[in-house]
Amino acid sequence: MKSNVHFGAGNIGRGFIGALFSQSGYHVTFVDIADEIIDLLNSQKSYKVNTAADPQETAEITSVSGLNNLKQEQEVIQAIGEAEYVTTAIGPAILPRIAPLIAKGISKRVRENEAPLYVIACENQIGATDILKKHILDQLDDETKPMLEGKVFFFNSAVDRIVPIQNNKGSLDVLVETYYEWVVETDQEIPHVEGMTTVPDLAPFIERKLFTVNTGHAVTAYFGWLAGKETIDEALNDPAIYEQVKNTLKETGAYLTQTYGLNEDEHNAYIEKIISRFQNPYLHDGVTRVGRSPIRKLGPEDRLVKPAREASRLGLPVENLAKAIAAALLFNVKEDPESEELQGMIQEQGLSRVLSEVSKLDQGSELTAEITAQYEQMKK
């Protein structure tokens, strides 16, 4: 049987990429450090993926097992040696930590198995597979690196599926939204996986997703939190927040259509589709969960700052993006370490210094001035 080794056995891994491989006839070996999940995978060998919809649909996911990468290193290496795909849905920050083990698996594999291996990091991060590849290559010696040629292929991808926080302790079953998108960048013919789309150039797809889905989600969360809303769908029921989100996505859309030549009508329809997904009451996604890690989300290449910076460079409107960045800077949730850190930085260093350090924005730029003005107005 064809096999996939998937790093990350959490809700996203089980409810999205792992499920697609299982439904495509693969045996999926989930690799994780969560003993309870690994034990359940090995004892039950199946689980259900339920859709957040009415009527709810249920898919039975079978032919699955689990390995603990801290306790079963040799078994993971062996599984990589026999796999057709190695994928991840573990979080961009964890990629450097799993790279040494994947490198050991690849090093052994290329000496014993001539079949091609496809490595894809399915993360909310531009160029995530490139990042993983660099960390893997750093672990390989000069003798092994040339042996990857024609045998091991690394493809970037863009992923999109909302998997809300859920109380499923003691169960492998996962709740997911019906919609999903998985786009992989390659011009090769690669083994079929149900639900995977391949394209020769990923940039338009990953930026369209990042600066529509991720931007829209974050903007809803930050303005929802400021307005005292509990969930994303509740926030979007507020006409003022709805308009703010829509106007912000019009600004990111202007940047995307000008940069990539997207059809404006089609992109506007895409924006409407994304907002309607956020309004799904069955997801019940908390604004504090979606808004967490504001320092990362205010990064220079991330969902708020990059489209604002690039739109400003092109002479396009950025008023709503600046307001969204200001809202993120006001996000103050004690349960989120990054939120507390960000508030401390603002208090100690001042806003323009923080925007320079966190977002790499010129302190004297028009964009920094616009963000600062919006921040001061909203703070009152």
C-alpha positions in Angstrom: 0.0 0.0 0.0 1.1 3.6 -0.7 2.2 5.4 2.4 2.4 8.9 3.8 4.4 10.0 6.8 2.6 13.1 8.3 4.2 15.2 11.0 1.5 16.6 13.2 -1.4 14.5 14.6 -3.4 17.4 15.9 -6.8 18.5 14.7 -5.5 20.1 11.5 -3.3 17.2 10.6 -6.0 14.6 11.1 -8.9 16.8 9.8 -7.2 18.0 6.6 -4.0 16.6 5.0 -3.9 13.3 6.7 -7.6 12.7 5.9 -7.0 13.5 2.2 -4.2 11.0 2.0 -6.3 8.3 3.7 -9.2 9.0 1.3 -6.7 8.6 -1.6 -5.7 5.1 -0.7 -2.6 5.8 1.4 -1.7 4.4 4.8 -1.0 7.5 6.9 1.6 7.3 9.7 1.1 10.3 12.0 4.2 11.4 13.8 3.7 13.4 17.0 4.8 13.7 20.6 1.3 13.5 22.1 1.1 10.0 23.6 -2.6 9.9 24.0 -3.3 10.7 20.3 -0.6 8.2 19.1 -2.0 5.5 21.4 -5.6 6.1 20.1 -4.4 6.0 16.4 -2.7 2.6 17.0 -5.6 1.1 18.9 -8.5 2.4 16.9 -6.9 2.7 13.5 -9.6 5.0 12.3 -11.5 8.2 13.2 -14.2 10.5 11.9 -14.0 13.9 10.2 -17.3 15.8 10.7 -18.2 19.0 8.8 -19.3 22.2 10.6 -22.5 22.4 8.5 -26.2 21.7 8.5 -26.7 18.9 7.6 -23.4 17.6 9.0 -21.4 15.2 6.8 -19.1 12.5 8.3 -16.1 10.8 6.6 -14.6 7.7 8.1 -10.8 7.9 8.0 -9.1 4.5 8.0 -5.7 3.0 7.5 -3.9 5.2 10.0 -1.3 4.7 12.7 0.9 6.7 14.9 4.6 7.1 16.0 6.1 9.2 18.8 9.1 10.9 17.3 10.8 11.3 20.7 10.4 7.6 21.6 10.4 5.8 18.3 13.1 7.5 16.2 14.1 4.4 14.4 10.5 3.5 13.4 10.0 7.0 12.0 13.3 6.7 10.0 12.0 3.4 8.7 8.6 4.8 7.8 10.3 7.7 5.8 12.3 5.1 4.0 9.1 3.4 2.7 6.9 6.5 2.2 5.9 8.2 -1.1 5.1 11.5 0.7 6.4 13.2 3.8 4.1 16.1 4.9 3.7 18.4 7.8 1.0 20.4 9.6 2.8 21.1 12.8 3.3 24.9 12.8 6.2 26.8 11.1 8.1 27.2 14.4 8.4 23.5 14.8 9.9 22.8 11.4 13.5 23.2 12.6 12.9 20.8 15.4 11.6 17.9 13.2 14.2 18.5 10.4 17.0 16.5 12.0 14.8 13.4 12.2 13.5 13.8 8.6 17.1 14.2 7.5 18.1 10.9 9.2 15.2 9.2 7.4 16.1 10.7 4.0 19.8 9.9 4.5 19.0 6.2 5.0 16.3 6.2 2.3 18.4 7.5 -0.6 20.9 4.7 0.1 18.3 2.0 0.0 15.3 3.1 -2.0 15.4 4.5 -5.6 11.7 5.5 -5.6 11.0 9.3 -5.5 10.0 10.9 -2.2 7.9 14.1 -2.1 8.3 16.4 0.8 5.6 19.1 1.4 5.3 21.4 4.4 1.5 22.3 4.7 1.8 25.3 6.9 0.4 28.8 7.1 3.8 30.2 6.0 5.1 31.4 2.7 7.9 29.1 1.5 7.4 26.7 4.4 8.9 23.8 2.4 11.9 25.9 1.5 12.4 26.6 5.2 12.1 22.9 6.0 14.4 21.9 3.2 17.2 24.3 4.4 17.0 22.8 7.9 17.1 19.3 6.5 20.1 20.0 4.2 21.9 21.6 7.1 21.8 18.2 8.8 23.2 16.2 5.8 26.8 15.6 5.1 28.5 16.5 1.8 28.4 12.9 0.7 24.6 12.6 1.2 23.4 15.9 -0.3 24.1 15.0 -4.0 22.3 11.7 -3.5 19.0 13.5 -3.2 19.1 14.7 -6.8 16.3 13.0 -8.8 15.1 11.1 -5.6 13.8 13.6 -3.1 11.6 16.5 -4.2 10.6 19.5 -2.1 7.4 21.4 -3.1 6.0 24.5 -1.5 2.2 24.6 -0.9 -0.7 26.8 0.2 -3.3 25.3 2.5 -6.7 26.6 3.6 -9.2 25.0 5.9 -10.6 26.3 9.2 -10.4 23.8 12.0 -11.7 25.4 15.1 -10.5 24.8 18.7 -12.7 21.9 20.0 -13.0 19.8 23.1 -12.3 16.4 21.7 -10.0 15.0 24.4 -10.1 11.3 24.5 -11.4 11.2 20.9 -9.7 11.3 17.5 -12.8 12.7 15.8 -12.4 16.2 14.3 -14.7 19.0 13.3 -13.8 21.0 10.2 -15.4 23.4 7.8 -16.6 21.9 4.5 -14.4 24.2 2.3 -10.7 23.5 1.8 -8.0 24.3 -0.6 -4.5 22.7 -1.0 -2.3 24.0 -3.8 1.1 22.5 -4.5 3.8 24.2 -6.6 5.3 21.8 -9.2 5.4 21.4 -12.9 6.0 17.6 -12.5 3.5 14.8 -12.8 3.3 13.6 -9.2 1.3 10.8 -7.6 -2.4 11.7 -7.2 -3.8 12.8 -3.9 -7.5 13.6 -3.7 -8.0 17.3 -3.1 -4.5 18.4 -4.1 -4.2 21.0 -7.0 -0.8 21.5 -8.6 0.3 24.7 -10.2 3.6 25.9 -11.8 3.7 29.2 -9.8 2.3 29.2 -6.3 2.9 32.9 -5.5 -0.5 34.2 -6.6 -2.3 31.4 -4.8 -0.4 31.7 -1.5 -0.6 35.5 -1.4 -4.3 35.5 -2.4 -5.0 33.1 0.5 -2.7 34.8 3.0 -3.9 38.3 2.3 -7.6 37.4 2.1 -8.2 34.4 4.4 -5.5 35.1 7.0 -5.9 38.9 6.8 -9.7 38.7 7.0 -9.6 36.3 9.9 -7.1 38.4 11.9 -9.0 41.7 11.2 -12.2 40.2 12.4 -10.6 38.9 15.5 -8.9 42.2 16.5 -11.9 44.4 15.8 -14.1 41.8 17.4 -12.0 41.8 20.6 -12.0 45.6 20.8 -15.8 45.5 20.5 -16.1 42.8 23.2 -17.3 40.0 20.9 -16.6 36.4 21.8 -16.5 34.7 18.5 -15.7 35.4 14.8 -19.2 34.9 13.6 -20.6 37.1 16.4 -18.1 39.8 15.4 -19.2 39.7 11.7 -22.8 40.1 12.8 -21.8 43.6 13.8 -22.3 45.8 10.7 -19.4 48.1 11.6 -16.9 45.2 11.9 -18.3 43.5 8.8 -17.7 46.7 6.8 -14.2 47.1 8.3 -13.2 43.6 7.3 -14.7 44.0 3.8 -13.0 47.3 3.2 -9.6 45.9 4.4 -9.9 43.0 2.0 -10.7 45.5 -0.8 -7.3 47.1 -0.1 -5.4 43.8 -0.1 -7.4 42.8 -3.2 -6.3 46.0 -5.0 -2.7 45.0 -4.3 -3.2 41.4 -5.4 -5.1 42.2 -8.6 -2.4 44.8 -9.6 0.5 42.6 -8.7 -0.7 39.3 -10.2 -3.3 40.4 -12.8 -6.2 38.7 -11.0 -9.7 39.2 -12.4 -11.2 41.8 -10.2 -14.8 40.5 -10.3 -13.5 36.9 -9.6 -11.4 38.2 -6.7 -14.4 40.2 -5.2 -16.4 37.0 -5.4 -13.6 35.2 -3.6 -13.6 37.9 -0.8 -17.4 37.4 -0.4 -16.9 33.6 -0.2 -14.2 34.0 2.5 -16.3 36.3 4.7 -19.2 33.9 4.4 -17.0 31.1 5.7 -16.1 33.2 8.7 -19.8 33.7 9.4 -20.4 30.0 9.9 -22.0 29.7 13.3 -21.1 26.0 13.6 -17.4 26.9 13.8 -17.8 29.0 16.9 -14.2 30.2 16.7 -13.1 32.5 19.5 -11.6 35.9 18.7 -8.9 35.5 21.3 -7.8 32.2 19.6 -7.7 33.7 16.1 -6.0 36.9 17.2 -3.3 35.2 19.3 0.4 35.7 18.5 0.1 39.3 17.3 3.9 39.8 17.1 4.1 37.0 14.5 1.1 38.3 12.7 2.6 41.8 12.6 5.8 40.5 10.9 7.1 42.2 7.8 6.0 39.3 5.4 2.8 38.4 7.2 -0.9 39.0 6.7 -1.2 42.7 7.8 2.1 44.5 7.2 3.2 43.1 3.8 0.0 44.0 1.9 -0.1 47.4 3.6 3.6 48.1 2.8 3.3 46.9 -0.8 0.0 48.7 -1.4 1.5 51.9 -0.1 4.5 51.4 -2.4 2.1 51.1 -5.3 0.3 54.2 -4.3 -2.9 52.3 -3.4 -5.2 53.1 -0.4 -4.0 51.6 3.0 -6.3 53.4 5.5 -8.2 50.3 6.5 -5.0 48.2 6.6 -3.4 50.8 8.8 -6.5 50.7 11.1 -6.2 46.9 11.2 -2.6 47.0 12.2 -3.5 49.5 14.9 -6.2 47.1 16.2 -3.6 44.3 16.3 -1.3 46.6 18.3 -4.2 47.2 20.8 -4.9 43.4 21.2 -4.2 42.9 25.0 -5.0 39.4 26.2 -3.3 38.2 29.3 -3.6 34.5 28.3 -1.5 35.1 25.2 2.2 35.5 25.9 2.9 37.4 22.7 0.1 39.9 23.4 1.6 40.6 26.8 5.1 41.0 25.3 3.8 43.3 22.6 2.1 45.6 25.1 5.3 45.7 27.2 7.3 46.6 24.1 4.9 49.5 23.2 5.0 50.8 26.8 8.8 50.7 27.0 9.8 51.7 23.4 6.9 53.6 21.9 4.8 52.7 18.9 7.1 53.7 16.0 10.1 51.9 17.5 7.9 48.7 17.8 6.8 49.0 14.2 10.4 49.3 13.2 11.5 46.3 15.2 8.6 44.0 14.8 7.3 45.0 11.3 10.5 46.5 9.8 8.6 49.7 8.9 10.6 52.9 8.4 9.8 55.1 11.4 9.5 58.1 9.1 7.3 56.5 6.5 3.8 57.6 5.7 2.5 54.1 6.6 4.0 54.3 10.1 2.4 57.8 10.5 -1.0 56.5 9.4 -0.8 53.5 11.7 0.2 55.7 14.6 -2.7 58.1 13.9 -5.2 55.3 13.8 -3.8 53.8 16.9 -4.0 57.0 18.9 -7.6 57.6 17.7 -8.7 54.0 18.5 -7.0 54.0 21.9 -9.2 56.9 23.0 
